[in-house]
Amino acid sequence: MSKLKHIEINIWKACNSKCIFCMSRNVPNIMKKLAEIGYVKTRIKYYAEKWYNSIWFLWWDISIHPNIVEIIKTSKKNWFDKINIITNSIRFSDYDFAKKVVEAGTSRINISIHSHIHKIEDELTSIKWWLKKKLKAIDNLNQLYQKWFLQSPLSINIVINNINFQTIVKTVVYYFKVKNIKDIRLNFISLDHTIKINEDKITLKYSDFLPYFKRIIYFSLKYNIRITFDSIPPCIFFIIDKKNGEKLVKKFLWEQFDKIDQIEHVNVKDEKETFKWKDKKKNKLKTKRKQCHHCYYNNSCEWIRKDYERLYWLKEFIPISLNIKTKI
């Protein structure tokens, strides 16, 4: 469990990519408005004064913000020990840019990349030949890590969907063996009304993903790679290994039990919203079946997206009963 006092900030909802599974494709123009640098600094200082020491800039792409270096430096000057960003990494294909952002104080970078195959990445991001730039960015950032400029090794973030799931095992193997990535986060496709136009192309059933899911877990255990899953209910782990299901849940879904859950939106002065992400998912975005109320993981499970219930048969989800005293 993390001992850091942690805040996650989305400074705006602008992105230079057009991923077909992302809500930002349909964000109103006002939400893409440039975040005022003065106000961003104010929020960073506000949390520093409340003794937060870990900050993530996430969701949409901070790399295209013209003041990214100044934002990172402000975080560093306010004694944040961990300064992490999530990015599609396109701008980091420029080594000089990557070096400036890292030297400003960035401690960890997570790259959103969804395949090692150009055709698949192009289809998912709606932009051709970006995979080449992303791979160059990985090389640049790996080099900066090896030179001790970047504090933590790279991690990547993959959205599992109907377009890439059949090649997902090869993708994981490629980034581990070829690009030396040992920290991989796999997010099962999250359905939302804003991406309904692409629903038929990208939606995926857990049961269809099971054979690949099992092979990724085996690969992770064999090579000791840190793999984390998101939006996969604990009961799915018991389907592939009933005997060791509890151990697999603790190893691969540990983030569900951590307390890193507060997100602050800083877009423009009248667009700020602070909420706990886990609460929002359960209260607004997700649901559970009647049988889930009797499951051992009822309280810790993040449940399933409401649109998943609309699209698929829900007998995939079987309540788990464990005869142990201490619950997670």
NORFENQUI-V147321 format. One record per residue. N is the residue number from 1. RES is the residue in three letters. PHI is phi as a letter, one per 30 degrees, with the letter a starting at -180 (NA if undefined). PSI is psi in radians with two decimals (* if undefined). OMEGA is omega in radians with two decimals (999 if undefined). Layout:
N RES PHI PSI OMEGA
N RES PHI PSI OMEGA
//
This chain:
1 MET NA 2.48 -3.12
2 SER d 2.36 3.08
3 LYS c 0.04 3.14
4 LEU d 2.59 3.00
5 LYS c 2.05 -2.77
6 HIS b 2.40 3.05
7 ILE b 2.43 3.09
8 GLU c 2.23 -3.06
9 ILE b 2.26 2.97
10 ASN c 1.86 -2.99
11 ILE d -0.29 3.02
12 TRP a 3.06 -3.14
13 LYS c 0.88 3.11
14 ALA c 2.56 -3.14
15 CYS a 2.60 3.10
16 ASN c 0.18 3.06
17 SER c 2.92 -3.11
18 LYS b 0.89 -3.07
19 CYS e 2.33 -3.01
20 ILE d -0.18 3.11
21 PHE c 0.08 -3.01
22 CYS c 2.45 3.13
23 MET d -0.40 -3.06
24 SER d -0.27 3.10
25 ARG d -0.51 -3.06
26 ASN c 0.34 3.11
27 VAL d 2.30 3.11
28 PRO e 2.64 -3.07
29 ASN e -0.64 -3.11
30 ILE d -0.51 -3.13
31 MET d -0.20 3.09
32 LYS c 0.05 -3.12
33 LYS d 2.49 -3.11
34 LEU d 2.24 3.07
35 ALA d 2.33 -3.14
36 GLU d 2.15 -3.06
37 ILE e -0.64 3.13
38 GLY d -0.70 -3.13
39 TYR d -0.64 3.08
40 VAL e -0.78 3.11
41 LYS d -0.70 3.13
42 THR d -0.73 -3.13
43 ARG d -0.66 3.11
44 ILE d -0.80 3.13
45 LYS d -0.63 3.13
46 TYR e -0.82 -3.12
47 TYR d -0.52 3.07
48 ALA d -0.70 -3.14
49 GLU d -0.33 3.06
50 LYS c 0.27 3.03
51 TRP i 0.44 2.95
52 TYR d 2.44 -3.12
53 ASN b 0.14 3.10
54 SER b 2.28 -3.09
55 ILE b 2.33 3.06
56 TRP c 2.38 2.98
57 PHE c 2.02 -2.92
58 LEU b -3.00 3.13
59 TRP i -1.40 3.09
60 TRP c 3.05 -2.82
61 ASP d 1.92 3.12
62 ILE d -0.35 -3.04
63 SER d -0.41 -3.13
64 ILE c -0.02 3.06
65 HIS d 2.23 -3.09
66 PRO d -0.32 -3.11
67 ASN c 0.46 -3.06
68 ILE e -0.75 -3.12
69 VAL d -0.72 3.13
70 GLU d -0.66 3.12
71 ILE d -0.78 3.13
72 ILE d -0.76 3.13
73 LYS d -0.69 3.11
74 THR d -0.72 3.10
75 SER d -0.72 -3.13
76 LYS d -0.74 -3.14
77 LYS d -0.41 3.14
78 ASN c 0.42 2.94
79 TRP i 0.53 2.98
80 PHE d 2.14 -3.13
81 ASP d -0.65 -3.12
82 LYS c 2.13 3.11
83 ILE b 1.82 -3.02
84 ASN c 2.52 3.06
85 ILE b 2.58 3.03
86 ILE c 2.28 -3.00
87 THR a 2.70 2.99
88 ASN d -0.17 2.94
89 SER i 0.06 -3.09
90 ILE e -0.81 -3.11
91 ARG d -0.38 -3.13
92 PHE d -0.03 3.01
93 SER d -0.27 3.00
94 ASP d 1.94 -3.04
95 TYR e -0.71 -3.11
96 ASP d -0.72 3.09
97 PHE d -0.82 -3.14
98 ALA e -0.75 -3.11
99 LYS d -0.72 3.13
100 LYS d -0.76 -3.12
101 VAL d -0.71 3.14
102 VAL d -0.80 -3.13
103 GLU d -0.41 3.12
104 ALA d -0.38 3.10
105 GLY k 0.06 3.12
106 THR d 2.26 -3.10
107 SER c -0.43 -3.11
108 ARG a 2.46 3.12
109 ILE b 2.26 3.10
110 ASN c 2.18 -3.06
111 ILE c 2.25 3.06
112 SER d 1.98 -3.12
113 ILE a 2.36 -2.84
114 HIS c 0.02 3.08
115 SER a 2.92 2.97
116 HIS c 0.09 -3.10
117 ILE c 2.16 -3.05
118 HIS e -0.80 -3.08
119 LYS d -0.72 -3.13
120 ILE d -0.80 3.13
121 GLU d -0.70 3.11
122 ASP d -0.77 -3.11
123 GLU d -0.67 -3.09
124 LEU d -0.61 -3.11
125 THR c -0.20 3.14
126 SER i 0.24 -3.14
127 ILE b 2.21 -3.07
128 LYS d 2.52 3.00
129 TRP i 0.32 3.09
130 TRP d -0.40 3.14
131 LEU d -0.65 3.12
132 LYS e -0.74 3.12
133 LYS d -0.66 3.13
134 LYS d -0.70 3.12
135 LEU d -0.63 3.06
136 LYS d -0.69 3.11
137 ALA d -0.73 3.11
138 ILE d -0.76 3.12
139 ASP d -0.75 3.14
140 ASN d -0.81 -3.08
141 LEU d -0.60 3.03
142 ASN d -0.68 3.11
143 GLN d -0.71 3.11
144 LEU d -0.62 3.07
145 TYR d -0.75 3.14
146 GLN d -0.47 3.12
147 LYS c 0.13 3.08
148 TRP i 0.25 3.07
149 PHE d -0.69 -3.14
150 LEU c 2.22 -3.01
151 GLN d -0.74 -3.06
152 SER c 2.61 3.09
153 PRO d 2.80 -3.12
154 LEU d 2.63 2.94
155 SER b 2.74 3.10
156 ILE b 2.73 -3.05
157 ASN b 2.08 -3.07
158 ILE c 2.33 3.03
159 VAL c 2.06 -3.13
160 ILE d 2.22 -3.10
161 ASN b -3.12 -3.04
162 ASN d -0.32 -3.11
163 ILE d -0.60 -3.03
164 ASN c -0.07 -2.95
165 PHE d -0.50 -3.10
166 GLN d -0.28 3.09
167 THR c 0.16 -3.00
168 ILE d -0.60 3.14
169 VAL d -0.78 3.10
170 LYS d -0.61 3.11
171 THR d -0.81 3.12
172 VAL d -0.78 3.14
173 VAL d -0.74 -3.13
174 TYR d -0.87 -3.07
175 TYR d -0.46 3.06
176 PHE d -0.88 -3.01
177 LYS d -0.60 -3.08
178 VAL c -0.70 -3.06
179 LYS c 0.07 3.03
180 ASN h 0.64 3.08
181 ILE c 2.13 -3.09
182 LYS c 0.24 3.12
183 ASP b 1.85 -3.03
184 ILE b 2.25 3.09
185 ARG c 2.23 -3.13
186 LEU c 2.01 -3.12
187 ASN c 2.07 3.07
188 PHE d 2.41 -3.04
189 ILE e 2.21 3.12
190 SER c 2.16 -3.10
191 LEU d 2.48 -3.12
192 ASP a 2.59 -3.08
193 HIS d -0.43 -3.09
194 THR d -0.31 3.12
195 ILE c 0.38 -3.07
196 LYS d -0.49 -3.12
197 ILE d -0.49 -3.13
198 ASN c 0.21 -3.02
199 GLU e -0.79 -3.09
200 ASP d -0.49 -3.09
201 LYS d -0.57 -2.92
202 ILE c -0.30 -3.09
203 THR d 2.63 -3.03
204 LEU b 2.45 3.08
205 LYS d 2.55 3.08
206 TYR e -0.71 -3.09
207 SER d -0.57 3.10
208 ASP d -0.50 -3.10
209 PHE d -0.27 -3.00
210 LEU e -0.83 -3.11
211 PRO e -0.66 -3.14
212 TYR d -0.63 3.09
213 PHE e -0.82 -3.11
214 LYS d -0.71 -3.13
215 ARG d -0.62 3.11
216 ILE d -0.73 3.10
217 ILE d -0.78 3.12
218 TYR d -0.77 -3.13
219 PHE d -0.72 3.13
220 SER d -0.79 -3.12
221 LEU d -0.64 -3.11
222 LYS d -0.73 -3.04
223 TYR c 0.09 3.11
224 ASN h 0.82 3.08
225 ILE c 2.45 3.09
226 ARG d 1.86 3.09
227 ILE c 2.30 3.12
228 THR b 2.38 3.09
229 PHE c 2.59 3.06
230 ASP b 2.55 3.13
231 SER i 0.51 2.97
232 ILE c 2.01 -3.10
233 PRO d 2.59 -3.13
234 PRO e -0.59 -3.07
235 CYS d -0.42 3.12
236 ILE d -0.58 3.11
237 PHE d -0.60 -3.13
238 PHE d -0.40 3.08
239 ILE d -0.68 -3.11
240 ILE d -0.40 3.14
241 ASP a 1.57 -3.08
242 LYS d -0.67 -3.08
243 LYS d -0.72 -3.07
244 ASN c 0.28 -3.08
245 GLY e -0.75 -3.10
246 GLU d -0.73 3.12
247 LYS d -0.69 -3.14
248 LEU d -0.70 3.12
249 VAL d -0.80 -3.13
250 LYS d -0.62 -3.10
251 LYS d -0.72 -2.97
252 PHE c -0.21 3.11
253 LEU b 0.45 -3.03
254 TRP e -0.50 -3.11
255 GLU d -0.47 3.13
256 GLN d -0.40 -3.09
257 PHE c -0.04 3.09
258 ASP d 2.93 -3.09
259 LYS c 0.45 3.06
260 ILE d 1.58 -2.96
261 ASP b 0.09 -3.12
262 GLN c 2.30 3.14
263 ILE b 2.32 3.07
264 GLU c 2.23 3.06
265 HIS c 2.17 3.09
266 VAL b 1.62 3.13
267 ASN c -1.18 2.95
268 VAL b 3.05 -2.96
269 LYS e -0.56 -3.11
270 ASP c 0.30 -3.11
271 GLU c 0.34 -3.09
272 LYS d 2.42 3.07
273 GLU b 2.28 3.10
274 THR c 2.31 3.14
275 PHE a 2.89 3.03
276 LYS c 2.08 -2.99
277 TRP d -0.71 -3.14
278 LYS d -0.70 3.13
279 ASP d -0.72 -3.13
280 LYS d -0.71 3.14
281 LYS d -0.79 -3.09
282 LYS d -0.69 -3.04
283 ASN d -0.50 -3.03
284 LYS c -0.61 -2.94
285 LEU c -0.40 -3.00
286 LYS b 2.94 -3.13
287 THR b 3.03 3.06
288 LYS b 2.76 -3.14
289 ARG d 2.89 -3.13
290 LYS e -0.70 -3.10
291 GLN d -0.38 -3.10
292 CYS d -0.42 -3.14
293 HIS d -0.38 -3.10
294 HIS c 0.12 -3.08
295 CYS d 2.56 3.09
296 TYR e -0.57 -3.10
297 TYR c 0.32 -3.08
298 ASN e -0.79 -3.07
299 ASN d -0.60 -3.08
300 SER d -0.41 3.14
301 CYS d 2.47 3.12
302 GLU d 0.06 3.07
303 TRP i -2.78 -3.07
304 ILE b 2.71 3.12
305 ARG d 2.49 -3.13
306 LYS e -0.65 -3.13
307 ASP d -0.43 3.06
308 TYR d -0.73 3.10
309 GLU d -0.64 3.14
310 ARG d -0.60 -3.01
311 LEU c -0.60 -2.93
312 TYR b 2.80 3.06
313 TRP d 2.30 -2.97
314 LEU c 0.32 3.08
315 LYS d 0.05 3.01
316 GLU d -0.44 -3.00
317 PHE c 2.01 -3.08
318 ILE c 2.15 -3.14
319 PRO d 2.43 -3.09
320 ILE c 2.34 3.08
321 SER b 2.07 3.13
322 LEU c 2.29 -3.11
323 ASN c 1.17 3.08
324 ILE b 2.77 -3.00
325 LYS d -0.77 -3.02
326 THR c 2.09 3.14
327 LYS c 2.65 3.11
328 ILE d * 999
//
